[in-house]
Amino acid sequence: MKYVIGIDLGTSSVKSILVNQQGEVCAESSQEYPLIHAKTGYSEQNPEEWVSQTVKSLKEITDCSGVSASDIEGISFSGQMHGLVLLDENMQVLRNAILWNDTRTTPQCQQIVREFGDTVLAVTKNAVLEGFTLPKLLWVQQHEPELFAKAAVFMLPKDYLRFRLTGSIHMDYSDAAGTLLLDVINKNWSEEIAAQFSIPLSICPPLVESSACVGNLIPEIADQTGLSTDTKIVAGGADNACGAIGAGIVSHGKTLCSIGTSGVILSYEEEKNRDFAGKVHFFNHGKEDAYYTMGVTLSAGQSLKWFKETFADGETFEDLTEGLGELPIGSGGLLFTPYLYGERTPHADSSIRASFIGMDETHTKKHFAKAVMEGITFSLQESLEIFRSQGKKIGSIVSIGGGAKNPVWLQMQADIFNAQVLTLTSEQGPAMGAAILAAVGSGWFESLEDCSKTFIGTASIYEPNPEAVSSYRKLFTIYQEVYGNTKEICESLQNFKVQ
């Protein structure tokens, strides 16, 4: 039996899984590392932590699995997007990595929009946000100019990790798409954007496909992990692209709903000319010559967690959600908008805050819990509405994360989305996507679609109920009115808080 390893370099930990040729997970290991918050709004990490914890994770897998190093044929990567790693001419890290959730770059975002916003949107297909990499490069350029002058190359987190394991420098298109420097359609670094902001093209890494074999393990890492220097290293992709691959979102009509702390609606795309005007993200996929569109709800599962901890702290999620299917659609006239931390899609608004609307004396804790779940799902539906408004056909939707663990919530998704909702037999997220890329890059399969048929199975299917679809459509129209009618109130309250 032959094996591959998928590595997911997340924000708080690295996860590695060992997968055989049937797609079975035979071993896994997760190792944590800290975040560094030097100031309010700053979020950084020491890239060396990624390397040491990944080595530890790989060593644990080889030790516990008992699999021969010669039988592990490939390794690939998924990684947290947008984080800036700068290296000097000796390939030494110049400073801590600035992560995707660092918010110091608002002035740089305003500069980009003011000076070149229309061009950036036209070339990169994405609106300018603090999370992306170009604003971070500008921040270093403006606040640490002597350090910026020493930069020989910039990388994203998983690309630095892969460099340390192989000695080779590359970036795949799916991750490069989140830098605001990539011409997404033509698949090259934008000379126009780089020149406008005095970013030397020489610091941009060579670009490759996610399934490209880019080297082998260096002897030092092979010795530390118990792996072989013959192990193929496959480029890998951005965490959202790999999450899509790991859920089988690799062909026309496939869409992903992921409800974790935040919520994501991600849909496969091959149409280059579809224009979402920056209302949703539009990135290169880990599949060659394909793309994905993505909308984000900042506080999805976090809204339900907040409600439980605040109003039902002694209960489990199972206790809290028991019997919710018996309550009427619309929770007896109660609506919730999940704007605990502001919102991303379709309202890029940091000041808006959550609301319960329609409370009366008949509402119980169960009504509130169901309203929270409905509100989260409505927020995700707003992304689907944007997709459909541009002619996208939404066929089946694969649901993963916390939202896929509750049958009532799964049926709610089918009814609100008006689409078939599927769950998976084994949910491994981006790590499985990385393993699939490793399998294809190692020559096990001719395509990601072929590999997905073997590696990914369907556990359950939820069909939309026509009567519920109709009721939720009417309620969704009311839900959409809440944002506009509470925006000014929330801004006034935010100003009042800081007085």
C-alpha positions in Angstrom: 0.0 0.0 0.0 1.2 3.5 -0.9 0.5 6.7 1.0 0.5 10.5 0.8 0.5 13.2 3.5 -1.7 16.3 3.5 -0.4 19.2 5.7 -2.8 22.0 6.7 -0.9 25.0 8.1 -3.6 26.8 10.0 -3.6 30.0 12.1 -3.3 28.3 15.5 -2.0 24.8 14.6 -0.7 22.5 11.9 -2.5 19.3 11.0 -1.0 16.4 9.1 -2.9 13.4 7.8 -1.6 10.1 6.3 -3.9 8.8 3.6 -3.8 5.6 1.7 -4.8 4.9 -1.9 -8.4 4.3 -1.0 -8.6 7.7 0.7 -8.6 6.3 4.2 -7.0 8.4 6.9 -4.5 6.1 8.6 -2.8 8.5 11.0 -3.0 12.1 11.9 -1.2 14.6 14.1 -1.9 18.2 15.2 0.6 20.6 16.8 -0.1 24.1 18.0 1.9 27.4 17.9 1.2 30.8 19.4 -0.1 34.1 17.9 1.8 37.2 18.7 -0.3 40.4 19.5 2.3 43.1 20.1 -0.3 45.9 19.7 -4.1 46.2 19.3 -4.9 45.0 15.8 -1.5 43.3 15.2 -1.5 39.5 14.6 1.8 37.9 13.8 3.7 34.6 14.0 7.2 33.4 14.0 7.6 31.3 10.8 10.1 29.1 12.6 7.3 27.8 14.7 5.5 26.5 11.6 8.6 24.5 10.6 9.4 23.0 14.0 5.8 22.0 14.7 5.3 20.6 11.2 8.5 18.5 11.7 7.1 17.3 15.0 3.8 16.5 13.4 5.4 14.5 10.6 7.6 12.6 13.0 4.6 11.7 15.1 2.8 10.3 12.0 5.7 8.2 10.9 6.3 6.9 14.4 2.7 5.9 15.2 1.7 4.6 11.8 4.6 2.2 11.3 4.5 2.9 7.6 7.7 2.5 5.7 9.2 5.8 4.5 9.5 4.3 1.0 5.8 3.8 0.9 5.0 7.5 1.5 5.2 8.9 -2.0 4.0 12.5 -1.8 3.4 15.4 0.5 1.3 18.5 -0.2 0.1 21.6 1.7 -2.8 23.8 2.5 -2.1 27.0 4.2 -3.6 30.1 5.9 -3.9 32.8 3.2 -2.5 36.3 2.8 0.2 36.2 5.5 3.4 38.1 4.6 6.8 36.4 5.1 9.8 38.4 4.0 13.2 36.9 3.3 16.6 38.6 2.6 19.1 37.6 0.0 20.5 34.9 2.2 16.9 33.4 2.5 16.7 34.5 6.2 13.4 35.7 7.6 13.5 39.5 8.1 10.6 39.8 10.6 7.6 38.0 12.0 4.9 37.0 9.5 2.0 39.5 9.4 -1.1 37.3 9.3 -4.4 37.4 7.5 -6.3 38.6 10.6 -4.0 41.6 11.2 -5.9 44.8 10.9 -3.2 47.5 11.0 -3.3 48.2 7.3 -6.5 50.3 7.0 -4.5 53.4 5.8 -2.7 51.3 3.2 -6.1 49.9 2.0 -7.4 53.5 1.7 -4.3 54.5 -0.3 -4.7 51.5 -2.7 -8.4 52.4 -3.3 -7.7 56.1 -3.7 -4.8 55.7 -6.0 -5.5 52.6 -8.0 -8.7 51.0 -6.8 -10.5 50.4 -10.1 -7.4 48.9 -11.7 -6.8 46.6 -8.7 -10.4 45.4 -8.8 -10.3 44.8 -12.5 -7.0 42.9 -12.5 -7.3 40.9 -9.2 -11.1 40.5 -9.2 -11.3 41.3 -5.5 -12.0 44.3 -3.3 -9.2 45.8 -1.2 -9.3 44.5 2.3 -6.9 44.6 5.3 -6.4 40.8 5.2 -4.7 40.7 1.8 -0.9 40.8 1.2 -0.4 44.0 -0.8 -1.5 46.3 2.0 1.0 44.4 4.3 3.8 45.0 1.9 3.0 48.7 1.8 2.9 48.9 5.6 6.4 47.4 5.8 7.6 49.6 3.0 6.3 52.7 4.8 7.0 51.8 8.4 10.1 49.6 8.1 11.8 51.0 5.0 15.3 49.7 5.8 13.9 46.2 6.3 11.9 46.4 3.1 15.0 47.4 1.2 16.6 44.1 2.3 13.7 41.9 1.0 14.7 39.5 -1.8 11.5 37.6 -1.9 8.1 37.5 -0.2 6.2 34.3 0.5 2.9 33.2 2.0 2.9 30.9 5.1 2.7 27.4 3.5 5.1 28.5 0.8 7.7 29.3 3.4 7.1 26.0 5.1 7.5 24.2 1.8 10.7 26.1 1.1 12.2 25.0 4.4 11.3 21.4 3.5 12.6 21.4 0.0 14.9 24.4 -0.5 12.8 25.6 -3.5 10.8 28.7 -3.8 7.3 28.8 -5.5 3.8 30.1 -5.0 0.7 28.5 -6.4 -2.0 30.4 -8.2 -4.8 29.8 -5.6 -2.7 31.4 -2.8 -1.2 34.1 -5.1 -4.8 35.2 -5.9 -5.1 36.5 -2.3 -2.2 38.9 -2.6 -3.8 41.6 -4.7 -0.8 41.4 -7.0 -1.9 38.5 -9.2 -3.6 39.0 -12.6 -6.2 36.3 -11.8 -7.3 35.7 -15.3 -4.0 35.8 -17.1 -2.2 34.0 -14.2 0.8 36.3 -13.9 2.1 38.9 -11.5 0.7 42.3 -12.4 3.5 44.6 -13.5 1.0 47.5 -13.5 0.0 47.1 -9.8 3.6 46.4 -8.7 4.9 49.5 -10.5 2.1 51.7 -9.1 3.2 50.9 -5.5 6.9 50.5 -6.0 6.9 46.7 -5.3 9.8 45.1 -7.2 8.6 42.2 -9.3 11.9 40.5 -8.4 10.5 39.7 -4.9 7.5 37.8 -6.3 8.1 34.0 -6.4 7.8 31.8 -9.5 4.1 30.7 -10.0 3.1 27.1 -10.3 -0.1 24.9 -10.4 -1.2 23.5 -7.1 -0.7 19.9 -8.3 2.8 20.6 -9.6 5.7 18.6 -8.2 8.3 21.2 -7.0 11.0 19.1 -5.4 11.8 16.5 -2.7 12.5 16.6 1.0 16.0 17.8 1.9 18.2 15.3 3.8 18.0 17.3 7.1 14.2 17.2 7.2 14.1 13.6 6.1 16.3 12.7 9.0 14.2 14.6 11.5 10.9 13.2 10.3 11.8 9.6 9.4 10.7 10.3 5.8 12.6 9.7 2.6 14.4 12.2 0.4 12.6 10.5 -2.5 9.3 11.8 -1.3 7.7 14.1 -3.9 6.7 17.5 -2.7 3.6 19.0 -4.4 3.0 22.7 -4.3 -0.4 22.7 -2.6 -2.9 25.5 -2.3 -4.7 28.1 -0.2 -6.8 26.8 2.7 -10.1 27.7 1.0 -9.1 26.1 -2.3 -7.9 23.0 -0.5 -11.1 22.9 1.6 -13.0 22.9 -1.6 -10.9 20.1 -3.1 -11.3 18.1 0.2 -15.1 18.4 -0.1 -15.2 17.5 -3.8 -15.9 21.0 -5.1 -14.0 20.4 -8.3 -16.6 20.5 -11.1 -19.5 22.5 -12.5 -22.4 23.1 -10.1 -20.7 22.1 -6.9 -20.8 24.5 -3.9 -19.5 24.3 -0.3 -21.2 25.6 2.8 -18.7 25.7 5.8 -20.0 26.8 9.2 -17.2 27.1 11.6 -16.4 30.2 13.7 -17.0 32.1 10.5 -19.1 30.9 7.6 -18.2 30.4 4.0 -20.2 29.8 0.9 -17.8 28.7 -1.9 -18.8 27.8 -5.4 -16.8 26.2 -8.3 -16.4 28.4 -11.3 -15.0 28.1 -14.8 -16.4 31.3 -16.3 -13.6 33.8 -16.5 -15.7 36.8 -17.4 -18.3 36.6 -14.7 -18.2 40.0 -12.9 -19.2 40.1 -9.2 -17.8 43.7 -8.9 -15.9 42.8 -5.7 -19.1 41.8 -3.8 -17.7 38.3 -3.3 -14.1 37.0 -3.5 -13.1 35.5 -6.9 -9.9 33.4 -6.7 -8.0 30.9 -8.7 -8.9 27.3 -7.7 -6.4 24.5 -6.9 -7.6 22.9 -10.0 -5.9 24.1 -13.2 -7.7 26.8 -15.1 -10.6 26.9 -12.7 -11.8 29.5 -10.1 -14.0 29.7 -7.1 -16.3 32.5 -5.8 -16.6 32.9 -2.1 -18.7 34.9 0.4 -18.0 35.1 4.1 -20.1 35.5 7.2 -17.8 36.7 10.0 -19.8 35.3 12.9 -21.5 32.1 11.9 -21.0 29.2 14.3 -19.6 31.9 16.7 -23.1 33.4 17.0 -24.5 30.1 18.2 -21.6 29.6 20.5 -22.0 33.1 21.9 -25.7 32.5 22.5 -25.1 29.2 24.3 -22.4 30.6 26.5 -24.4 33.7 27.4 -27.9 32.3 27.8 -27.5 28.5 28.2 -24.0 28.0 29.6 -24.9 24.8 31.5 -26.3 23.1 28.4 -24.6 21.2 25.5 -25.2 22.2 21.9 -27.3 19.0 21.7 -29.5 20.1 24.6 -29.9 23.6 23.2 -30.9 22.4 19.7 -33.1 19.5 20.8 -36.7 19.8 19.5 -36.0 22.8 17.3 -37.5 21.1 14.3 -40.9 21.2 16.0 -40.8 25.0 16.2 -42.4 26.9 13.3 -40.4 28.4 10.5 -39.4 31.9 11.5 -39.2 31.0 15.2 -42.6 32.5 15.9 -41.8 35.9 14.3 -38.3 36.3 15.7 -35.3 37.3 13.5 -31.6 37.4 14.3 -28.9 39.0 12.2 -25.4 37.5 13.0 -23.4 40.7 13.0 -21.5 40.2 16.3 -18.2 41.5 14.8 -19.6 43.4 11.8 -20.1 41.7 8.5 -18.2 40.8 5.3 -20.7 39.6 2.7 -22.7 41.3 1.3 -22.1 44.2 3.7 -18.4 45.0 4.2 -19.3 46.9 7.4 -17.2 46.9 10.6 -19.8 49.0 12.6 -23.0 47.0 12.1 -23.9 44.8 15.1 -26.3 41.9 15.7 -30.0 42.2 16.3 -32.9 40.2 17.6 -36.1 41.6 16.0 -39.6 40.7 16.9 -39.3 39.5 20.5 -42.5 39.0 22.5 -43.5 37.2 25.7 -44.3 33.9 23.8 -40.6 33.4 22.8 -38.6 30.8 24.7 -34.9 30.0 24.7 -35.6 27.5 22.0 -37.1 30.1 19.8 -34.0 32.3 20.2 -31.7 29.4 19.4 -33.6 28.5 16.2 -33.6 32.2 15.2 -29.9 32.3 15.6 -29.5 29.3 13.3 -31.9 30.8 10.8 -30.1 34.1 10.8 -26.7 32.5 10.2 -28.2 30.6 7.3 -29.9 33.7 5.9 -26.5 35.5 6.0 -24.9 32.7 3.9 -27.9 32.7 1.6 -27.0 36.4 0.7 -23.8 35.1 -0.9 -25.8 32.5 -2.9 -28.1 35.3 -4.0 -25.1 37.2 -5.4 -23.9 34.1 -7.2 -27.3 33.4 -8.7 -27.8 37.0 -9.8 -24.8 36.6 -12.1 -26.2 33.5 -13.7 -24.4 30.8 -11.6 -26.3 27.6 -11.3 -26.2 26.2 -7.8 -26.7 22.4 -7.9 -25.7 20.4 -4.8 -24.2 22.0 -1.7 -21.8 20.1 0.5 -22.2 21.2 4.1 -19.2 20.8 6.5 -18.3 22.1 10.0 -20.7 22.6 12.9 -23.6 23.2 10.6 -23.3 19.7 9.3 -23.7 18.0 12.7 -27.3 18.8 13.3 -30.1 17.3 11.1 -32.5 20.2 11.8 -29.9 22.7 10.7 -29.0 20.7 7.6 -32.7 20.6 6.5 -32.9 24.3 7.2 -30.0 24.9 4.9 -31.7 22.9 2.1 -34.9 24.9 2.6 -33.3 28.3 2.8 -30.7 27.6 0.0 -33.4 25.9 -2.1 -30.8 23.3 -3.0 -29.8 19.7 -2.3 -27.5 19.6 0.8 -25.0 16.8 1.2 -22.8 15.7 4.1 -19.5 13.7 3.9 -18.6 10.3 5.3 -15.2 11.7 6.4 -14.6 15.4 7.0 -11.0 16.3 7.1 -11.2 19.8 5.5 -8.2 21.4 3.9 -5.8 18.6 5.0 -7.7 16.2 2.8 -7.6 18.7 -0.1 -3.8 18.8 0.3 -3.7 14.9 0.4 -5.7 14.8 -2.9 -3.2 17.2 -4.5 -0.4 15.0 -3.3 -2.1 12.0 -4.8 -2.7 13.6 -8.1 0.8 15.1 -8.1 2.3 11.7 -7.4 0.6 10.2 -10.4 -2.1 8.1 -8.6 -4.9 9.7 -10.6 -5.2 11.7 -13.8 -7.4 14.4 -12.3 -8.7 15.9 -9.1 -12.2 14.7 -10.1 -11.0 11.1 -10.4 -9.3 11.2 -7.0 -12.4 12.8 -5.4 -14.5 9.9 -6.5 -12.2 7.5 -4.5 -11.3 9.7 -1.6 -14.7 11.4 -0.8 -18.0 9.8 0.1 -21.5 11.1 0.7 -23.0 10.3 4.1 -26.5 11.9 3.8 -28.7 14.0 1.5 -31.2 16.6 2.4 -33.8 17.7 -0.2 -35.5 21.1 0.0 -39.2 21.0 1.1 -41.2 23.2 -1.4 -43.5 24.6 1.3 -40.6 25.5 3.6 -38.7 27.0 0.6 -41.6 29.3 0.0 -42.0 30.3 3.6 -38.3 31.0 4.0 -38.2 33.0 0.8 -40.7 35.4 2.3 -38.9 35.6 5.6 -35.6 36.1 3.9 -37.0 39.3 2.2 -37.8 40.6 5.7 -34.3 39.6 6.9 -32.7 41.7 4.2 -34.5 44.8 5.4 -32.9 44.6 8.9 -29.4 45.7 7.8 -30.5 49.0 6.2 -32.8 49.8 9.0 -30.3 49.3 11.8 -27.1 50.5 10.2 -27.3 54.1 11.4 -28.5 53.0 14.9 -25.5 50.7 15.2 -23.1 53.4 14.1 -24.5 55.8 16.7 -24.2 53.1 19.4 -20.6 52.4 18.4 -19.8 56.1 18.7 -21.6 56.2 22.1 -19.5 53.3 23.4 -16.2 55.2 22.9 -17.4 58.4 24.5 
